[in-house]
Amino acid sequence: MNVNDLIILNFDEVRRRSIKVWKAIPEQNLNWKPDEEALTCAEMIRHILEGEFLYHQVLIGRGSKALSDLSNPFKDKDFTTVDNELTFAQPYRENFLNYIKTINVSDLENIEIDRSDVGYVRTLGDMLLRIAYHESVHTGQLLDYMRTMGIDRPNIWD
């Protein structure tokens, strides 16, 4: 197994566990949020899927400037169901994973991604780990939402 395979395995495992959580949220609870400042469950799921698309664009453009003239396919799309969101996001997910397959090992340390507009510049390898971590954190938030709502939470530690 090479480095690219390990990175993809990590993304696949994070997403597999996220989907277990997302699909365990009853449809009637998708618009629940713990307070007025928070995202709803549906908004959090959309944020994760859209975020992966946006991060991919940042990686391709080597910085946040890649977002300035970007046509965002998620922007005006209404959330309907978890399955519909996953189906819609799938081609963008495949493009992202295919991009990872093209990365040379030296690129992970030598390519810098300029996100100075939000306070940092990081290597490509660091950014890939941040993207997976972003999804993991939000999935953990959704597990907390489920605990607060008093609904069963799936075992993601299988």
MOMOGI-V112775 format. One record per pair of residues at least 24 apart in sequence whose C-alpha atoms are under 8 Angstrom apart, sorted by the first residue. I is the first residue (numbers start at 0). J is the second residue. Records with the same first field share a line. If there is no record, write none. Layout:
BEGIN
I=J ; J
END
This chain:
BEGIN
2=104
3=99 ; 100 ; 102 ; 104
4=100
6=99 ; 127
7=96 ; 99
9=131
10=131
13=131 ; 134 ; 135
14=134
16=155
17=134 ; 135 ; 138
19=153 ; 155
20=138 ; 141 ; 142 ; 152 ; 153 ; 155
21=81 ; 141
22=81
23=151 ; 152 ; 153
24=145 ; 150
26=80
32=144
33=144 ; 147
40=141 ; 144
41=78 ; 81
42=78
43=137 ; 141
44=81
45=78 ; 84
47=133 ; 134 ; 137
48=88
49=73 ; 88
51=92 ; 130
52=91 ; 92 ; 95
54=130
55=95
57=112
58=112 ; 123 ; 126
61=110 ; 111 ; 112 ; 113
62=112 ; 113 ; 114
63=113 ; 114 ; 116
END
